[in-house]
Amino acid sequence: MAETGRLTTHVLDTASGNPAAGLSIDLYAIEGETRTHIKSVATNDDGRCDAPLLSGDTLTVGQYELVFHAGDYLRRSGVALPEPAFLDVIPIRFGIADAGAHYHVPLLISPYGYSTYRGS
């Protein structure tokens, strides 16, 4: 059976060396100037979502945005952040060109930096 496409993510706290548990994430579809909210989730104890954000028929070719609420997570973790925080809400906009493929969009965070890439 052929694998269906899916969108997944995970978040690692590089300052603590731990998965970012309980970090809130919003997913949006982007079409032109229109930004449509699809869902909100939170990471589990492993810094991952319990299920793909999109899969099968819900994953379509197009532009998407993941919005990671890093500041809230860092504050709950006991990190002293300035006001306003240098990094609070981190949007990552990306394209899905093949709805049958696996798109993994991880986030590595610290109070003063982040990185992402297309994972597997």
N, C-alpha and C positions, 0 to 999 in steps of 0.2 A: 504494500500500500504506500502511495506517495505521501510524503510529509507535507502538512499544510503550513502555511506561513504563520509566523507569530512574532509578537513584539514583547520583549522582556527587558528588565532592568535589575540592577542591584546597586547598593550604595555602601561604600567603605569609608570609614572615618580614618584617614591616614594619620591624623594627629594622635589618636589613641591606639591605632593598630587593630581596631575592632570593626565588625559590621555595624552599620548605622541602623539600629533597631528603632522602630516607631517613627521613622521619618515620613512625613506626608508628601505625597506626589499627586499632581493634577496632570491629566492628559487632555490635550486639545487637538482638534483637527484644524488645519489652516487652509483656507481657500481664499486667495486674493487678500483682501483686507479683513476678511471675516475669520474670527477665532471662535470655534465651537467646542464647549466643554463636553468631553466624552465620559470621563469618570475620575474619581478620586480614590486613592488607595494609600495604605501605609505599609512600610516594610516590616517584615517579621524579624525574629531574633537573629536570623542569619543575614539581615540587610537586603533580603529579596522579597518579592511579592509572591503570595501564595499561588497565584495563577498568572498565566500570560496576560498582559494588559489588553492585547488584541490577539485574536487567532481565527483561523478559518475565514469565514465570510466577513467577519468584522474588520479584518486587515485588508485595506485597499491601497492601491497606489495613490500617493499624494504626500502632502507636507503635514508634519505633526510637530507638536511641542510638548515636551515634558517639563513641568515646573516643580522643582525640588525645594521644599521649605526647610532649607539647611539651618537657618538662624534659629528657628523654633527648636529643632533637634539639638543643636549645640547648646542652647541655653538650658534645656532640660537635662543635658548631660553634665551640667555644672561648669561649662566653659564661660568665663567672664568675657563678654563681648562689649565693645564700646557702643555707644548710641549716637548715631545709627551704626549698626554693624557694617563692617566692610563687605561681607557677603551675607545676605539674608535669604533672598529668594533667587534661585538660580534657574533661568529658563534655558533649555537646550532645544533648538529647532533643527529638524532633520527631515530628510526625504526618504520615502519608501518607493523604490523603483520596481521591485519584484514582490508582488503580494504572496508568492509561494515560498519566499525565503524567510529565514530566521534573522530578525534584527534585534540585537542585544545592545542596549545603550546604558552602560554602567557609568556611575559617577564616583569619583574619588574626591573626598572633601577634607578640608581643614578650615580653621577660622579665616585664613587669609589666602586660600588658593583652592582651585579645583581643576580636574581634568576629566575628559571623557574620550571615548573612542568607540568604534563599532566592534563589539566583541563577538563571541561565538556561543 
